[in-house]
Amino acid sequence: MSALADTMAPVHRLLRGELAAEQLAELFQVPASRALIYQSSARAHLDEVLAKNYASLRSVLGPALWQRICDGYFAEQPPSDFELNACVRALPGYLEQLRARGEPGIEAFHAELAELEWLEFSVYVSRSGEAAPTARTTLNPTLEILQTRFPVARFLDEWRAWEAGELESAPAPPLNEAPEVVFVFRHPASEEYAFARADPELLFAFKVLYDGLDPAAAAQAAGVETAAVERALDRALRLGLAVSDHHHQHQGGSP
Amino acid sequence: MSHIEKPRFGIGLRRVHFDQLDQLGDGIDFLEIVSENFMRFGGRPRRVLEELRGRFPIIPHGVALSVGGPDALDGRYLASLKALLDWLEPPWFSDHLAYSSAFGVEYHELLPLPFTEEAVRHAAGRASEVQQRMDRPLLLENPTYYLRMPGAQMTEAEFIRAVIERADCGLLLDVNNVYVNAINHGYDPHAFIDAMPLERVRQLHIAGHDASGEFLIDTHGARVDPKVLDLYAYTLNKLGPTWSLLEWDHDLPPLAGLLEESDRVRGVGTRALGRAAAQEAA
C-alpha cells in the first residue's frame, strides 16, 4: 500500500465507525473534536437519506427500531454509489434479511412498504418520462408495477391520511396476506410521484394501453360497450397512469 | 489580473426554490448546480434545468469526483458527468481538491489530502486525465479541512499550487474556505490568497459559516460573514473581474432572501473592482 493509502486507511476506519475519534486523534495528533466532525457527518448523510426516502416506514417502525435498522444498514451495506439516494436502494432487501434472521419487530410487510416508498422516489426522478409525447393515449412512461403479498398501498394511503390528521386513528398494520397490484408513476401534470391500487377497471385500462388497442377493438375483444372502455381510459388519464399529448401540453409552464 | 471584462454573479440552483424561479432576473448572471443531483435524474429536476439552460450559463460543480482518492476513477461516474456536460455545454466544470471515496466506499464527504509530493502527483495526474476525458476545463476548489493529515511536506498553499499547475487545470478559489481554514489552522488568509496561482482562478465561491463552536465550520447555511466579504474584496482587488458564486445549501432562505444576499455580494464585489480600477488608473 502507498503512503497515501496508508494515511487514508485510518480515516476510512473512522468513517466506518471502526475507530473512535479519540483513537484517530491520537494517531494523527489532532483534536478529537475535529475527527468526530467527519465521523458524524459521514454517518448523518446516510441516516438523512434513509429518513428522506423511507419517511413513512420510519414513522411506522418508531424511533428505537428505526435507529437499530439504520445502525445495521450502515454497518452491513457500506455506501458504494456516488449518488447518495442510490446507496439506500438496498433497504427493502436488507429488511428481508433482518426478518429472516429473526430481528424483533420486523414484519414481512415492512420490506414491501419500503419497496413501495423506494419506487415513489424512483419514478419521481425516472428518465423514462423524457420520451416525446404522442397524440395517442399511452401508458405513463414512468410507470412501475409492484405486486405485494400484503396490502401495503392501502395501508400507506391510510397511514399518510392519519399523519395528516384526516383519520382519527392509525390504521392497523397489514399483517395478513391480501395481495395487491400497485401502479406507481410520476404524475404528468404535477411531476410528483403517485400510486394507484389496481382494480378491475384500472387493470382493464392497463391491458388496453399495454396492447395498444383502440377503444372499439378493446370493446369487441372484451365483449363490453365502447363507452366502458372509454370510461376506464379516462380514469387512467385522470389518475396519471396514462398520458396523452393533451396532458403533456398542460405540464409545461415556468419552472 | 483576470482576462474577462465583466464580473458575473451567480447562485446555486436548489430544489427548494423550484417553485420560485420566476423571481430570477437581471441580478443573476449564472447558476451553479451540484452535478450529482442532476446526472442521472429525469423528472422535474431535469425539466427545470432544461428550461433554465437557455437563460443562464449553468456550471456543474461536483462533490464526488474524488480526485485524490486511492481507488480507480469511477467510469460510470465519468460517463454520467460527460453526458451532463455535453448537454449543458458549460465553459468549465468543477470539483474539489479532496477525496470522497476510498477502499470501495463512498463517504459523501470531502476529506483532506496530505500535503505530500505523492498526493500532488496522484491528484494532478487524475485531474489531468478527467479534464481530458471531459474535453473541457476542470476547476479544482480549495476545500475546508478540519484535520491536518500527517506527513506534510509542504504548506497547504504550496500543495494547491502544485496540483493546479501540474494538472494544468483551473482553480475555483473558495474565499470562505480560505477564511475558515485560516482561522482553524492559524494562518493569515491574505497571505494565503497572495500565494495562490491567481492567474488560474476562473471562479470564486463565497458562503456563510458557523462560528458558534470551538472552531469554524463551513456550513453554507448562513449569510456571509463580514470578514469573509472583506477577504472577498481583497481577492477581487487582486484578481480583477471574475465569476463569483454565492453558495447556500442548508437552512436555505426563500429565493428572494438568497437573491438579496447575492446583491450584497455583488455590491461588495463591484465596489472592490471599482477601487481596483481607480488604483490602476492612478
Contacts between the chains, C-beta under 8 A, distances in Angstrom:
chain1	res1	chain2	res2	distance
A	2	B	70	7.4
A	2	B	118	6.5
A	3	B	116	7.1
A	3	B	118	5.7
A	3	B	151	6.7
A	4	B	70	6.4
A	4	B	113	7.8
A	4	B	114	6.9
A	4	B	116	7.1
A	4	B	118	5.1
A	4	B	119	5.6
A	4	B	122	6.0
A	5	B	70	4.5
A	5	B	102	7.7
A	7	B	114	5.2
A	7	B	149	5.6
A	7	B	150	6.5
A	7	B	151	6.3
A	8	B	70	5.8
A	8	B	99	7.1
A	8	B	102	5.0
A	8	B	103	7.7
A	8	B	111	7.8
A	9	B	103	7.5
A	11	B	102	7.7
A	11	B	111	6.2
A	11	B	147	7.8
A	11	B	149	8.0
A	12	B	102	5.4
A	12	B	103	5.3
A	12	B	105	6.9
A	15	B	105	7.6
A	15	B	107	5.3
A	15	B	109	7.1
A	16	B	105	6.9
A	27	B	150	8.0
A	28	B	147	6.4
A	28	B	148	7.6
A	28	B	149	7.0
A	28	B	150	5.3
A	29	B	150	7.2
A	30	B	147	5.3
A	30	B	148	6.3
A	33	B	214	6.3
A	33	B	215	7.6
A	34	B	146	4.1
A	34	B	147	5.4
A	34	B	215	6.9
A	35	B	147	6.2
A	37	B	146	5.5
A	37	B	217	7.1
A	38	B	109	6.2
A	38	B	111	6.9
A	38	B	146	7.0
A	38	B	147	6.8
A	41	B	109	5.5
A	42	B	107	4.8
A	42	B	108	6.8
A	42	B	109	4.6
A	45	B	107	7.9
A	45	B	108	4.4
A	45	B	109	6.8
A	46	B	108	7.7
A	78	B	104	7.2
A	78	B	105	4.6
A	79	B	105	6.2
A	79	B	106	4.6
A	79	B	107	7.4
A	79	B	108	6.7
A	80	B	104	6.3
A	80	B	105	6.6
A	80	B	106	6.0
A	81	B	106	6.1
A	82	B	36	6.1
A	82	B	64	3.9
A	82	B	74	6.3
A	82	B	76	7.9
A	82	B	77	5.0
A	82	B	101	7.3
A	82	B	106	5.7
A	83	B	36	5.6
A	83	B	39	7.2
A	83	B	40	6.0
A	83	B	64	7.8
A	84	B	36	7.7
A	84	B	106	8.0
A	84	B	108	5.3
A	86	B	40	8.0
A	87	B	106	6.8
A	87	B	108	7.8
A	123	B	43	8.0
A	124	B	43	5.5
A	124	B	44	7.6
A	125	B	40	7.3
A	125	B	41	4.0
A	125	B	42	6.1
A	125	B	43	5.0
A	125	B	45	6.9
A	126	B	42	5.4
A	126	B	43	6.3
A	127	B	40	7.4
A	127	B	41	7.4
A	127	B	42	3.7
A	127	B	46	7.5
A	128	B	42	7.0
A	129	B	42	5.6
A	129	B	43	6.2
A	130	B	42	5.3
A	130	B	46	7.1
A	142	B	43	7.8
A	186	B	43	5.7
A	191	B	43	5.9
A	191	B	44	4.2
A	191	B	47	7.2
A	254	B	21	6.7
A	254	B	22	5.1
A	254	B	51	7.0
A	255	B	18	5.9
A	255	B	21	4.9
A	255	B	44	7.8
A	255	B	47	6.7
A	255	B	48	3.8
A	255	B	51	4.9
A	255	B	52	6.6
